[in-house]
C-alpha cells in the first residue's frame, strides 16, 4: 500500500466538510500535510524554537501533548512521527481524542512496531539512532534540536491495540495503510536489497515469524473518525 490512499481520503474529507480547523500535534518546524484551504492551522510542540520556525501554522502552542490541556476542538488532528517518542502515548491520544469534533478525524502516523524497522528502533539505544543518522543518512547535525529524538515505541502502538483503544473512545477505524517508508526503501536501493532478494527476504521473515513481523510494512498510517462519545475506560498497558 502507499500513502496515496491517505491523501485521497483527506481530500474527500475536506471536500465534504468544507474549510477545516486543523491541529498538528508535534508539528516541529514543518507541518506534515498540505493544509491549503483550512480555516485555521494550530501546531503544538514541546519546543518553542521549532514552533517559531514553522511558517505554516497560524497559531503555536508550546506544550507536551501528553499533559497540556487543549481547550479548543478541531475537525482534523494529525499526529505524525510523534507518538513513538512519548513515554505515555495513550495519554497523548486520550488528550487528542477529547479535542476532535464530532465527525472529525484523527490521523496517526507511526513506525510499525511489528516490523524489522520498528523492532530495531525499539530495542536499540538512542546513541545508535544518532550514529545511524550521522553515518548512514549523512546528517552531520543529528543529535541536536532536530533529532533524532529518544524513542520508546510502546507496544500499545501496535495496530490491534490502537483498534481497541479507538473502539473504547468512540472512534471508528476509517483507514489503515501499512507501507514502506522512503528512508527504508532508499537504503534498500543503496545496498542492493531489491527485486528477488527483497521478495525472498520478506518471505523468509514472514515464515520464520509466522507472519507476526513484516520486513516491508515499516510504517502505519491510521485514520480514526469520531462518533458518539463513550465513557472513558481504564488505560491500556504501554
Phi and psi in degrees as a GROMACS rama.xvg file:
@    title "Ramachandran Plot"
@    xaxis  label "Phi"
@    yaxis  label "Psi"
@TYPE xy
-138.605  166.554  UNK-2
-71.8531  -6.62434  UNK-3
-59.6841  -31.8769  UNK-4
-63.2095  -41.3916  UNK-5
-64.5924  -44.4085  UNK-6
-63.9227  -38.2278  UNK-7
-64.7243  -41.4638  UNK-8
-60.4869  -45.6337  UNK-9
-66.8681  -36.0034  UNK-10
-61.2296  -44.7447  UNK-11
-66.1605  -38.7945  UNK-12
-63.0337  -45.8953  UNK-13
-64.758  -39.9419  UNK-14
-64.0395  -37.251  UNK-15
-77.3112  -37.5946  UNK-16
-90.584  -21.9523  UNK-17
87.5336  -168.359  UNK-18
-55.1106  124.303  UNK-19
-106.29  152.755  UNK-20
-94.0992  120.173  UNK-21
-116.37  140.436  UNK-22
-122.418  125.646  UNK-23
-104.145  112.923  UNK-24
-90.5378  120.147  UNK-25
76.3652  46.7556  UNK-26
-66.9144  -28.57  UNK-27
61.7238  -153.027  UNK-28
-89.5425  -3.06928  UNK-29
-149.557  143.391  UNK-30
-78.1819  159.139  UNK-31
-90.3615  -19.0164  UNK-32
-132.974  163.308  UNK-33
-82.2956  112.738  UNK-34
-105.14  29.6323  UNK-35
-56.3299  131.067  UNK-36
91.8432  -6.37245  UNK-37
-67.9628  146.841  UNK-38
-72.3201  -30.9444  UNK-39
-163.228  141.406  UNK-40
-122.985  118.322  UNK-41
-110.719  139.352  UNK-42
-120.059  140.518  UNK-43
-123.367  133.551  UNK-44
-154.293  151.933  UNK-45
-74.7766  -15.9472  UNK-46
-102.92  116.996  UNK-47
-64.5051  -34.057  UNK-48
-65.5455  -41.9471  UNK-49
-64.0728  -42.4269  UNK-50
-63.0552  -41.5338  UNK-51
-62.6317  -29.4949  UNK-52
-87.3487  -6.07873  UNK-53
-85.8616  114.737  UNK-54
-93.5762  -0.131547  UNK-55
-96.2766  -37.2724  UNK-56
-70.8949  148.91  UNK-57
-87.2993  -24.0241  UNK-58
-149.082  138.11  UNK-59
-117.813  140.668  UNK-60
-120.478  122.725  UNK-61
-89.6955  114.385  UNK-62
-179.706  163  UNK-63
-88.0101  121.265  UNK-64
-60.5252  -25.1347  UNK-65
-69.6363  -28.1913  UNK-66
-131.327  -19.6899  UNK-67
-69.9981  126.673  UNK-68
-68.6895  126.185  UNK-69
-102.272  108.884  UNK-70
-82.8051  -22.8737  UNK-71
-94.3864  171.338  UNK-72
-123.736  155.697  UNK-73
-137.465  148.95  UNK-74
-73.1227  -36.5208  UNK-75
-135.59  123.948  UNK-76
-119.893  130.179  UNK-77
-118.798  128.117  UNK-78
-127.774  110.043  UNK-79
-127.075  125.004  UNK-80
55.5598  40.1632  UNK-81
-121.379  -49.8281  UNK-82
-59.7968  -30.99  UNK-83
-66.6889  -18.3096  UNK-84
-94.1811  2.24141  UNK-85
-103.951  139.466  UNK-86
-68.3397  -29.475  UNK-87
-131.521  74.6913  UNK-88
-65.2897  -27.5755  UNK-89
-68.6615  -35.5353  UNK-90
-61.8745  -40.6092  UNK-91
-64.6286  -44.1608  UNK-92
-64.5796  -40.7927  UNK-93
-60.8335  -40.9986  UNK-94
-63.2259  -44.7549  UNK-95
-69.1978  -37.631  UNK-96
-59.3504  -37.2697  UNK-97
-68.1254  -16.3135  UNK-98
-99.3144  2.73941  UNK-99
-88.3464  127.91  UNK-100
-66.9296  154.893  UNK-101
-54.6134  129.775  UNK-102
82.8509  -3.89099  UNK-103
-81.7361  174.158  UNK-104
-127.562  150.608  UNK-105
-116.883  120.927  UNK-106
-106.338  125.293  UNK-107
-117.673  128.707  UNK-108
-122.926  121.084  UNK-109
-146.647  157.704  UNK-110
-64.7511  148.225  UNK-111
-82.3014  107.456  UNK-112
-63.2039  -24.2883  UNK-113
-91.0756  43.1503  UNK-114
-135.663  166.106  UNK-115
-59.405  -47.4117  UNK-116
-59.1801  -44.892  UNK-117
-64.0387  -44.0712  UNK-118
-68.4346  -40.4896  UNK-119
-62.9098  -43.3027  UNK-120
-62.1219  -42.0653  UNK-121
-68.2193  -39.5579  UNK-122
-104.533  5.89735  UNK-123
-104.912  148.406  UNK-124
-71.9044  162.515  UNK-125
-60.5846  -35.6157  UNK-126
-62.8193  -29.1754  UNK-127
-68.5925  -39.9111  UNK-128
-62.5245  -42.4212  UNK-129
-63.0917  -44.9156  UNK-130
-58.545  -44.2635  UNK-131
-60.1359  -45.0791  UNK-132
-65.4747  -39.6877  UNK-133
-73.449  -47.6494  UNK-134
-91.3384  -35.3181  UNK-135
-94.6305  -46.1402  UNK-136
-87.5939  -4.08579  UNK-137
58.5824  49.3786  UNK-138
-113.201  92.1346  UNK-139
-63.4702  -22.6967  UNK-140
-92.5317  8.27787  UNK-141
-58.454  143.521  UNK-142
100.35  -5.03276  UNK-143
-99.7984  -145.941  UNK-144
-67.1308  -20.8631  UNK-145
-101.435  12.7745  UNK-146
92.14  -175.965  UNK-147
-70.4922  152.258  UNK-148
-99.1377  155.916  UNK-149
-51.8924  140.547  UNK-150
-122.66  133.899  UNK-151
-106.75  -44.9115  UNK-152
45.2473  66.7392  UNK-153
-62.2745  152.899  UNK-154
-62.4205  -24.3969  UNK-155
-65.6067  -8.03557  UNK-156
-94.2998  6.79972  UNK-157
-64.8085  150.992  UNK-158
-51.8301  -52.2468  UNK-159
-61.0581  -36.725  UNK-160
-65.6075  -39.9344  UNK-161
-68.5943  -34.8318  UNK-162
-61.7476  -43.5952  UNK-163
-63.5545  -43.7289  UNK-164
-59.1481  -46.7678  UNK-165
-59.2748  -43.4168  UNK-166
-63.33  -38.8196  UNK-167
-78.4217  -12.9204  UNK-168
-103.184  6.78699  UNK-169
82.2506  29.0397  UNK-170
-114.695  148.4  UNK-171
-105.999  146.603  UNK-172
-84.4632  112.397  UNK-173
-88.1238  -35.6122  UNK-174
-159.325  136.749  UNK-175
-129.543  121.536  UNK-176
-117.458  116.564  UNK-177
-99.79  125.823  UNK-178
-147.932  167.329  UNK-179
-95.045  129.419  UNK-180
-67.4368  154.558  UNK-181
-61.9015  -34.7461  UNK-182
-62.8057  -48.6125  UNK-183
-64.3457  -42.6904  UNK-184
-61.9019  -40.6522  UNK-185
-68.9419  -35.2983  UNK-186
-66.8758  -39.8419  UNK-187
-60.2168  -43.8115  UNK-188
-62.1692  -41.8828  UNK-189
-62.4251  -38.5025  UNK-190
-102.752  11.468  UNK-191
76.3685  19.2896  UNK-192
-91.1165  79.1672  UNK-193
-138.032  171.269  UNK-194
50.8202  -124.846  UNK-195
-64.1314  -36.5739  UNK-196
-59.5289  -44.3501  UNK-197
-67.915  -42.3602  UNK-198
-61.5758  -42.7646  UNK-199
-66.2297  -43.0017  UNK-200
-60.8242  -44.3904  UNK-201
-63.197  -41.5878  UNK-202
-66.2618  -42.1903  UNK-203
-63.7765  -45.4237  UNK-204
-64.4914  -41.097  UNK-205
-61.1081  -41.8894  UNK-206
-68.7706  -42.3602  UNK-207
-65.3791  -31.3031  UNK-208
-104.461  11.1123  UNK-209
55.1235  36.8852  UNK-210
78.2017  9.13566  UNK-211
-85.6748  -22.4346  UNK-212
-124.961  133.414  UNK-213
-108.029  140.477  UNK-214
-88.2678  -38.141  UNK-215
-84.3963  -38.0985  UNK-216
-87.0518  78.333  UNK-217
-78.1969  -19.0699  UNK-218
-138.743  161.326  UNK-219
-129.551  140.443  UNK-220
-122.501  126.958  UNK-221
-128.637  132.306  UNK-222
-113.473  123.715  UNK-223
-117.039  135.885  UNK-224
-112.5  133.307  UNK-225
-73.409  144.455  UNK-226
-126.663  -152.678  UNK-227
-62.7943  139.269  UNK-228
-65.0863  136.03  UNK-229
-111.011  155.518  UNK-230
-58.2164  143.382  UNK-231
-74.8461  117.814  UNK-232
-86.8123  -172.222  UNK-233
-66.4755  163.528  UNK-234
-77.203  158.368  UNK-235
-89.1503  152.515  UNK-236
-68.1619  144.961  UNK-237
